Amino acid sequence: MSAIRPLVLAHRGACHRVRENTVEAFALARELGADGIELDVRRSADDVLIVHHDAEVPEFGLLAAQPFDGIRAALPWLPTLAEALEVCTGWLVNVEIKCL
């Protein structure tokens, strides 16, 4: 009989080693053996879905008030949902949709 173990979801990726909610954090979580990840999604001013926990980024401002091109230029580490899902192909992903 095989042992039953809990499902391990890396909250915002492997954020204890690299910046949370980044492609790098998700890839590292997989490498470390997590069963899947939890990530947070917000919308830019021009309706691009981006992965970030907080509504505002210090010294940048409210993500929902900025077009994606401006976000990408200022915060190149911040992935789109499509970019995050690409690195998580075939893996369990828990998406938390944030408002604002």
VMD Tcl script that builds the backbone (N, CA, C; Angstrom):
set m [mol new atoms 300]
animate dup $m
set s [atomselect $m all]
$s set {name element resname resid chain x y z} {
  {N N MET 1 A 0.844 -1.175 0.000}
  {CA C MET 1 A 0.000 0.000 0.000}
  {C C MET 1 A 0.893 1.244 0.000}
  {N N SER 2 A 0.577 2.177 -0.868}
  {CA C SER 2 A 1.391 3.391 -0.936}
  {C C SER 2 A 0.950 4.394 0.126}
  {N N ALA 3 A 1.898 5.179 0.579}
  {CA C ALA 3 A 1.617 6.183 1.601}
  {C C ALA 3 A 0.828 7.335 1.003}
  {N N ILE 4 A -0.071 7.874 1.777}
  {CA C ILE 4 A -0.840 9.047 1.356}
  {C C ILE 4 A -0.110 10.268 1.884}
  {N N ARG 5 A 0.084 11.232 1.008}
  {CA C ARG 5 A 0.754 12.460 1.430}
  {C C ARG 5 A -0.104 13.644 1.014}
  {N N PRO 6 A 0.067 14.768 1.684}
  {CA C PRO 6 A -0.715 15.951 1.314}
  {C C PRO 6 A -0.274 16.515 -0.038}
  {N N LEU 7 A -1.193 17.163 -0.694}
  {CA C LEU 7 A -0.904 17.867 -1.940}
  {C C LEU 7 A -0.122 19.130 -1.587}
  {N N VAL 8 A 0.969 19.377 -2.269}
  {CA C VAL 8 A 1.811 20.544 -1.981}
  {C C VAL 8 A 1.650 21.566 -3.100}
  {N N LEU 9 A 1.071 22.722 -2.752}
  {CA C LEU 9 A 0.950 23.844 -3.684}
  {C C LEU 9 A 1.899 24.934 -3.217}
  {N N ALA 10 A 2.786 25.347 -4.091}
  {CA C ALA 10 A 3.745 26.400 -3.765}
  {C C ALA 10 A 3.023 27.747 -3.865}
  {N N HIS 11 A 2.853 28.388 -2.715}
  {CA C HIS 11 A 2.141 29.666 -2.644}
  {C C HIS 11 A 2.982 30.754 -3.287}
  {N N ARG 12 A 2.502 31.247 -4.435}
  {CA C ARG 12 A 3.220 32.255 -5.228}
  {C C ARG 12 A 4.542 31.729 -5.771}
  {N N GLY 13 A 4.642 30.418 -5.906}
  {CA C GLY 13 A 5.868 29.791 -6.391}
  {C C GLY 13 A 6.825 29.546 -5.245}
  {N N ALA 14 A 8.075 29.302 -5.552}
  {CA C ALA 14 A 9.104 29.074 -4.531}
  {C C ALA 14 A 9.631 30.431 -4.066}
  {N N CYS 15 A 8.771 31.172 -3.393}
  {CA C CYS 15 A 9.078 32.567 -3.072}
  {C C CYS 15 A 10.075 32.726 -1.929}
  {N N HIS 16 A 10.477 31.654 -1.292}
  {CA C HIS 16 A 11.508 31.759 -0.254}
  {C C HIS 16 A 12.908 31.865 -0.858}
  {N N ARG 17 A 13.017 31.568 -2.156}
  {CA C ARG 17 A 14.332 31.618 -2.810}
  {C C ARG 17 A 14.441 32.692 -3.892}
  {N N VAL 18 A 13.326 32.983 -4.557}
  {CA C VAL 18 A 13.311 33.984 -5.626}
  {C C VAL 18 A 12.068 34.854 -5.474}
  {N N ARG 19 A 11.985 35.917 -6.256}
  {CA C ARG 19 A 10.844 36.838 -6.167}
  {C C ARG 19 A 9.538 36.089 -6.432}
  {N N GLU 20 A 8.543 36.308 -5.564}
  {CA C GLU 20 A 7.252 35.620 -5.680}
  {C C GLU 20 A 6.500 35.982 -6.957}
  {N N ASN 21 A 5.606 35.072 -7.355}
  {CA C ASN 21 A 4.741 35.276 -8.526}
  {C C ASN 21 A 5.522 35.625 -9.791}
  {N N THR 22 A 6.664 34.962 -9.984}
  {CA C THR 22 A 7.445 35.150 -11.205}
  {C C THR 22 A 7.591 33.796 -11.905}
  {N N VAL 23 A 7.920 33.844 -13.166}
  {CA C VAL 23 A 8.158 32.608 -13.915}
  {C C VAL 23 A 9.255 31.800 -13.223}
  {N N GLU 24 A 10.281 32.466 -12.728}
  {CA C GLU 24 A 11.378 31.792 -12.033}
  {C C GLU 24 A 10.882 31.075 -10.770}
  {N N ALA 25 A 9.996 31.718 -10.016}
  {CA C ALA 25 A 9.458 31.116 -8.791}
  {C C ALA 25 A 8.617 29.885 -9.106}
  {N N PHE 26 A 7.865 29.934 -10.193}
  {CA C PHE 26 A 7.031 28.792 -10.565}
  {C C PHE 26 A 7.895 27.633 -11.051}
  {N N ALA 27 A 8.888 27.920 -11.869}
  {CA C ALA 27 A 9.774 26.875 -12.376}
  {C C ALA 27 A 10.559 26.222 -11.232}
  {N N LEU 28 A 11.027 27.025 -10.288}
  {CA C LEU 28 A 11.780 26.486 -9.160}
  {C C LEU 28 A 10.887 25.624 -8.277}
  {N N ALA 29 A 9.651 26.024 -8.067}
  {CA C ALA 29 A 8.722 25.225 -7.256}
  {C C ALA 29 A 8.541 23.838 -7.863}
  {N N ARG 30 A 8.434 23.792 -9.172}
  {CA C ARG 30 A 8.304 22.498 -9.862}
  {C C ARG 30 A 9.575 21.675 -9.644}
  {N N GLU 31 A 10.729 22.315 -9.814}
  {CA C GLU 31 A 12.029 21.652 -9.625}
  {C C GLU 31 A 12.164 21.074 -8.218}
  {N N LEU 32 A 11.620 21.798 -7.236}
  {CA C LEU 32 A 11.722 21.374 -5.837}
  {C C LEU 32 A 10.702 20.304 -5.463}
  {N N GLY 33 A 9.805 19.966 -6.396}
  {CA C GLY 33 A 8.884 18.858 -6.150}
  {C C GLY 33 A 7.471 19.218 -5.748}
  {N N ALA 34 A 7.095 20.481 -5.831}
  {CA C ALA 34 A 5.705 20.847 -5.514}
  {C C ALA 34 A 4.765 20.204 -6.538}
  {N N ASP 35 A 3.535 19.950 -6.115}
  {CA C ASP 35 A 2.528 19.359 -7.001}
  {C C ASP 35 A 1.884 20.403 -7.907}
  {N N GLY 36 A 1.987 21.659 -7.520}
  {CA C GLY 36 A 1.398 22.747 -8.285}
  {C C GLY 36 A 1.689 24.062 -7.598}
  {N N ILE 37 A 1.026 25.108 -8.071}
  {CA C ILE 37 A 1.253 26.437 -7.498}
  {C C ILE 37 A -0.062 27.167 -7.284}
  {N N GLU 38 A 0.015 28.203 -6.489}
  {CA C GLU 38 A -1.059 29.180 -6.325}
  {C C GLU 38 A -0.490 30.485 -6.827}
  {N N LEU 39 A -1.276 31.211 -7.627}
  {CA C LEU 39 A -0.825 32.519 -8.104}
  {C C LEU 39 A -1.987 33.500 -8.091}
  {N N ASP 40 A -1.668 34.775 -8.134}
  {CA C ASP 40 A -2.644 35.860 -8.070}
  {C C ASP 40 A -2.679 36.594 -9.397}
  {N N VAL 41 A -3.884 36.919 -9.865}
  {CA C VAL 41 A -4.031 37.578 -11.166}
  {C C VAL 41 A -4.768 38.904 -11.010}
  {N N ARG 42 A -4.237 39.896 -11.691}
  {CA C ARG 42 A -4.853 41.233 -11.760}
  {C C ARG 42 A -4.951 41.645 -13.218}
  {N N ARG 43 A -5.680 42.716 -13.471}
  {CA C ARG 43 A -5.874 43.217 -14.830}
  {C C ARG 43 A -5.219 44.590 -14.962}
  {N N SER 44 A -4.507 44.788 -16.065}
  {CA C SER 44 A -3.924 46.105 -16.344}
  {C C SER 44 A -5.018 47.026 -16.884}
  {N N ALA 45 A -4.699 48.286 -17.068}
  {CA C ALA 45 A -5.677 49.258 -17.576}
  {C C ALA 45 A -6.180 48.893 -18.969}
  {N N ASP 46 A -5.356 48.177 -19.746}
  {CA C ASP 46 A -5.768 47.771 -21.093}
  {C C ASP 46 A -6.138 46.285 -21.156}
  {N N ASP 47 A -6.560 45.757 -20.009}
  {CA C ASP 47 A -7.139 44.412 -19.898}
  {C C ASP 47 A -6.188 43.248 -20.142}
  {N N VAL 48 A -4.915 43.429 -19.883}
  {CA C VAL 48 A -3.975 42.314 -19.932}
  {C C VAL 48 A -3.963 41.687 -18.534}
  {N N LEU 49 A -4.068 40.364 -18.471}
  {CA C LEU 49 A -4.037 39.663 -17.185}
  {C C LEU 49 A -2.587 39.460 -16.770}
  {N N ILE 50 A -2.267 39.967 -15.590}
  {CA C ILE 50 A -0.901 39.922 -15.081}
  {C C ILE 50 A -0.883 39.232 -13.722}
  {N N VAL 51 A 0.241 38.662 -13.374}
  {CA C VAL 51 A 0.380 37.907 -12.135}
  {C C VAL 51 A 1.083 38.768 -11.095}
  {N N HIS 52 A 0.319 39.137 -10.070}
  {CA C HIS 52 A 0.885 39.910 -8.960}
  {C C HIS 52 A -0.097 39.876 -7.806}
  {N N HIS 53 A 0.402 39.822 -6.582}
  {CA C HIS 53 A -0.485 39.736 -5.420}
  {C C HIS 53 A -1.122 41.075 -5.055}
  {N N ASP 54 A -0.344 42.123 -4.966}
  {CA C ASP 54 A -0.841 43.404 -4.477}
  {C C ASP 54 A -1.377 44.283 -5.603}
  {N N ALA 55 A -2.343 45.122 -5.264}
  {CA C ALA 55 A -2.928 46.046 -6.242}
  {C C ALA 55 A -1.921 47.104 -6.676}
  {N N GLU 56 A -1.061 47.482 -5.745}
  {CA C GLU 56 A -0.059 48.514 -6.031}
  {C C GLU 56 A 1.342 47.946 -5.888}
  {N N VAL 57 A 2.248 48.499 -6.655}
  {CA C VAL 57 A 3.663 48.155 -6.546}
  {C C VAL 57 A 4.371 49.412 -6.042}
  {N N PRO 58 A 5.111 49.306 -4.934}
  {CA C PRO 58 A 5.804 50.479 -4.403}
  {C C PRO 58 A 6.642 51.181 -5.474}
  {N N GLU 59 A 6.573 52.483 -5.462}
  {CA C GLU 59 A 7.306 53.350 -6.393}
  {C C GLU 59 A 6.888 53.169 -7.851}
  {N N PHE 60 A 5.754 52.474 -8.070}
  {CA C PHE 60 A 5.199 52.341 -9.422}
  {C C PHE 60 A 3.744 52.776 -9.453}
  {N N GLY 61 A 2.954 52.281 -8.525}
  {CA C GLY 61 A 1.559 52.672 -8.446}
  {C C GLY 61 A 0.589 51.521 -8.649}
  {N N LEU 62 A -0.657 51.885 -8.855}
  {CA C LEU 62 A -1.758 50.945 -9.019}
  {C C LEU 62 A -1.658 50.250 -10.377}
  {N N LEU 63 A -1.570 48.944 -10.369}
  {CA C LEU 63 A -1.428 48.186 -11.616}
  {C C LEU 63 A -2.629 48.381 -12.537}
  {N N ALA 64 A -3.830 48.427 -11.981}
  {CA C ALA 64 A -5.047 48.562 -12.784}
  {C C ALA 64 A -5.128 49.910 -13.500}
  {N N ALA 65 A -4.323 50.867 -13.082}
  {CA C ALA 65 A -4.336 52.191 -13.700}
  {C C ALA 65 A -3.299 52.337 -14.813}
  {N N GLN 66 A -2.494 51.296 -15.020}
  {CA C GLN 66 A -1.384 51.381 -15.970}
  {C C GLN 66 A -1.607 50.448 -17.166}
  {N N PRO 67 A -1.247 50.881 -18.373}
  {CA C PRO 67 A -1.295 49.965 -19.518}
  {C C PRO 67 A -0.181 48.928 -19.392}
  {N N PHE 68 A -0.381 47.778 -20.007}
  {CA C PHE 68 A 0.589 46.696 -19.873}
  {C C PHE 68 A 1.980 47.083 -20.352}
  {N N ASP 69 A 2.092 47.813 -21.459}
  {CA C ASP 69 A 3.428 48.195 -21.950}
  {C C ASP 69 A 4.219 48.960 -20.898}
  {N N GLY 70 A 3.555 49.829 -20.148}
  {CA C GLY 70 A 4.219 50.572 -19.079}
  {C C GLY 70 A 4.610 49.672 -17.920}
  {N N ILE 71 A 3.744 48.707 -17.607}
  {CA C ILE 71 A 4.051 47.747 -16.546}
  {C C ILE 71 A 5.268 46.909 -16.939}
  {N N ARG 72 A 5.261 46.402 -18.166}
  {CA C ARG 72 A 6.372 45.542 -18.621}
  {C C ARG 72 A 7.682 46.317 -18.644}
  {N N ALA 73 A 7.632 47.586 -19.055}
  {CA C ALA 73 A 8.856 48.394 -19.105}
  {C C ALA 73 A 9.425 48.636 -17.704}
  {N N ALA 74 A 8.539 48.906 -16.754}
  {CA C ALA 74 A 8.988 49.222 -15.397}
  {C C ALA 74 A 9.228 47.982 -14.536}
  {N N LEU 75 A 8.477 46.918 -14.809}
  {CA C LEU 75 A 8.529 45.709 -13.983}
  {C C LEU 75 A 8.687 44.472 -14.873}
  {N N PRO 76 A 9.829 44.321 -15.509}
  {CA C PRO 76 A 9.987 43.241 -16.486}
  {C C PRO 76 A 9.857 41.836 -15.903}
  {N N TRP 77 A 10.010 41.683 -14.611}
  {CA C TRP 77 A 9.892 40.391 -13.938}
  {C C TRP 77 A 8.440 39.951 -13.754}
  {N N LEU 78 A 7.496 40.879 -13.907}
  {CA C LEU 78 A 6.090 40.588 -13.653}
  {C C LEU 78 A 5.486 39.898 -14.886}
  {N N PRO 79 A 5.076 38.619 -14.772}
  {CA C PRO 79 A 4.594 37.896 -15.952}
  {C C PRO 79 A 3.111 38.115 -16.229}
  {N N THR 80 A 2.743 37.865 -17.466}
  {CA C THR 80 A 1.327 37.791 -17.802}
  {C C THR 80 A 0.826 36.429 -17.329}
  {N N LEU 81 A -0.486 36.286 -17.256}
  {CA C LEU 81 A -1.043 34.986 -16.894}
  {C C LEU 81 A -0.635 33.940 -17.935}
  {N N ALA 82 A -0.652 34.305 -19.204}
  {CA C ALA 82 A -0.268 33.364 -20.267}
  {C C ALA 82 A 1.177 32.888 -20.088}
  {N N GLU 83 A 2.080 33.798 -19.737}
  {CA C GLU 83 A 3.484 33.425 -19.519}
  {C C GLU 83 A 3.622 32.477 -18.328}
  {N N ALA 84 A 2.873 32.768 -17.264}
  {CA C ALA 84 A 2.919 31.909 -16.075}
  {C C ALA 84 A 2.361 30.524 -16.383}
  {N N LEU 85 A 1.232 30.470 -17.088}
  {CA C LEU 85 A 0.624 29.178 -17.401}
  {C C LEU 85 A 1.495 28.357 -18.338}
  {N N GLU 86 A 2.246 29.030 -19.190}
  {CA C GLU 86 A 3.137 28.313 -20.106}
  {C C GLU 86 A 4.186 27.516 -19.339}
  {N N VAL 87 A 4.769 28.104 -18.318}
  {CA C VAL 87 A 5.785 27.403 -17.527}
  {C C VAL 87 A 5.148 26.342 -16.632}
  {N N CYS 88 A 3.840 26.421 -16.436}
  {CA C CYS 88 A 3.119 25.479 -15.565}
  {C C CYS 88 A 2.336 24.433 -16.346}
  {N N THR 89 A 2.604 24.282 -17.619}
  {CA C THR 89 A 1.882 23.324 -18.455}
  {C C THR 89 A 1.907 21.935 -17.830}
  {N N GLY 90 A 0.727 21.310 -17.739}
  {CA C GLY 90 A 0.613 19.966 -17.201}
  {C C GLY 90 A 0.667 19.885 -15.691}
  {N N TRP 91 A 0.544 20.994 -15.024}
  {CA C TRP 91 A 0.706 21.079 -13.577}
  {C C TRP 91 A -0.554 21.668 -12.968}
  {N N LEU 92 A -0.819 21.385 -11.717}
  {CA C LEU 92 A -1.961 21.944 -11.010}
  {C C LEU 92 A -1.704 23.425 -10.725}
  {N N VAL 93 A -2.648 24.300 -11.118}
  {CA C VAL 93 A -2.504 25.738 -10.896}
  {C C VAL 93 A -3.776 26.255 -10.242}
  {N N ASN 94 A -3.640 26.862 -9.083}
  {CA C ASN 94 A -4.748 27.495 -8.371}
  {C C ASN 94 A -4.625 29.002 -8.621}
  {N N VAL 95 A -5.576 29.560 -9.375}
  {CA C VAL 95 A -5.530 30.978 -9.749}
  {C C VAL 95 A -6.471 31.752 -8.842}
  {N N GLU 96 A -5.931 32.728 -8.132}
  {CA C GLU 96 A -6.737 33.624 -7.314}
  {C C GLU 96 A -6.912 34.922 -8.093}
  {N N ILE 97 A -8.145 35.241 -8.422}
  {CA C ILE 97 A -8.440 36.448 -9.197}
  {C C ILE 97 A -8.670 37.602 -8.232}
  {N N LYS 98 A -7.888 38.654 -8.399}
  {CA C LYS 98 A -7.968 39.830 -7.539}
  {C C LYS 98 A -8.769 40.931 -8.223}
  {N N CYS 99 A -9.420 41.753 -7.435}
  {CA C CYS 99 A -10.172 42.895 -7.969}
  {C C CYS 99 A -9.321 44.153 -7.830}
  {N N LEU 100 A -9.588 45.118 -8.727}
  {CA C LEU 100 A -8.936 46.420 -8.750}
  {C C LEU 100 A -7.605 46.417 -9.372}
}
mol reanalyze $m
mol bondsrecalc $m
mol representation Tube
mol addrep $m
